[in-house]
Amino acid sequence: MAKKDAGVSFGLWWRAAVPVALVLLVACMPWSARGEYLGTIDARGIERLIAQAQGRAVVVSFFATWCSPCREETPEFIALRDEVSHEDLLFVGVSLDFDEEALTGYVRSEGVNYPVYLAEPGVAAHFGVEGIPALLIWDAEGTLRSAQAGYLPREEMRALVMRYIGRGADVSQGRSRTASGG
């Protein structure tokens, strides 16, 4: 009888321990490694993220869940986030949606693997964004190097991002080029 009780208590312990371990594992991941909706953000918040990137390039994608070209870019951003080390690149999505529930559902259903914020009023204008999708890229020193409006084809977007993390081709110039210009 004692063995049966021990088996039951072990089973209960195991069922309780696994969810706790998973929660702790996710909580210990670097925040930029998780795809999740992190609430609203203002222009100063984005500027803080850029300043805190400490030697990493920063990509900020302005988008909305109702924007078809934005939705087409999302899988490309997910693939890029998987490809590039978190030590090299901070990738952030900034939504111009009006519906927070639609945004959280989109992030979850698409499997977004980078942090996403809902822009407070005036954020897009602060960064000169007049339409979406828009992609802004800062180099590792925190200097804005590229502001792209409209949908970017996969290879063009990838090459542009790689250029500012110091590897890859500059598609607009049609030749190999690093961030230092060589």
WOBEL-V51301 format. One record per backbone hydrogen bond with DSSP energy under -0.5 kcal/mol. NH is the residue of the N-H (numbers start at 0). CO is the residue of the C=O. E is the energy in kcal/mol with one decimal. If there is no record, write none. Layout:
BEGIN
{{NH;CO;E} {NH;CO;E}}
END
This chain:
BEGIN
{{4;0;-1.8} {5;1;-2.2} {6;2;-2.2} {7;3;-2.0} {8;4;-2.6} {9;5;-2.4} {10;6;-2.2} {11;7;-2.3} {12;8;-2.6} {13;9;-3.0} {14;10;-2.2} {15;11;-1.8} {16;12;-2.8} {17;13;-2.1} {18;14;-0.8} {19;15;-1.2} {20;16;-2.8} {21;17;-2.4} {22;18;-2.3} {23;19;-2.4} {24;20;-2.5} {25;21;-2.4} {26;22;-2.5} {27;23;-1.6} {28;24;-0.6} {28;25;-1.0} {32;29;-2.2} {33;29;-0.6} {33;30;-0.9} {35;33;-0.9} {37;35;-0.5} {37;115;-3.1} {40;117;-2.1} {45;41;-1.8} {46;42;-2.4} {47;43;-2.3} {48;44;-2.1} {49;45;-2.2} {50;46;-2.4} {51;47;-2.5} {52;48;-0.5} {52;49;-1.0} {53;50;-0.7} {54;139;-0.9} {56;87;-2.3} {57;137;-2.1} {58;89;-2.8} {59;135;-2.8} {60;58;-0.5} {60;91;-2.7} {61;59;-0.6} {61;133;-3.0} {62;60;-0.5} {62;93;-2.0} {66;63;-1.3} {67;65;-0.7} {70;66;-2.4} {71;67;-1.9} {72;68;-1.5} {73;69;-1.4} {74;70;-0.6} {75;72;-0.6} {76;72;-2.2} {77;73;-2.4} {78;74;-2.2} {79;75;-2.3} {80;76;-2.7} {81;77;-1.9} {82;78;-1.7} {83;79;-2.4} {87;84;-1.0} {88;84;-1.6} {89;56;-2.8} {90;88;-0.6} {91;58;-2.7} {92;114;-2.6} {93;60;-3.3} {94;92;-0.5} {94;116;-3.3} {95;62;-2.9} {99;97;-0.7} {102;98;-1.8} {103;99;-2.5} {104;100;-2.1} {105;101;-2.2} {106;102;-2.6} {107;103;-1.9} {108;104;-2.9} {109;105;-2.5} {110;106;-0.7} {110;107;-0.6} {111;106;-1.8} {114;90;-0.6} {115;35;-2.6} {116;92;-2.6} {117;38;-2.3} {118;94;-3.0} {118;116;-0.6} {119;40;-2.5} {122;119;-1.9} {125;121;-2.1} {126;122;-1.5} {127;124;-1.6} {128;123;-2.9} {129;127;-0.6} {132;61;-0.6} {133;61;-1.9} {134;147;-2.7} {135;59;-2.7} {136;145;-2.6} {137;57;-2.8} {138;142;-2.3} {141;138;-2.0} {144;136;-3.1} {145;136;-1.6} {147;134;-3.0} {149;132;-3.1} {156;152;-2.7} {157;153;-2.7} {158;154;-2.5} {159;155;-2.1} {160;156;-2.3} {161;157;-2.8} {162;158;-2.0} {163;159;-1.1} {163;160;-0.6} {164;160;-0.6} {164;161;-0.8} {165;162;-0.8} {166;161;-3.0} {169;174;-1.7} {170;168;-0.9} {172;169;-1.1} {173;169;-1.2} {174;169;-1.1} {176;167;-1.1} {180;177;-2.1}}
END
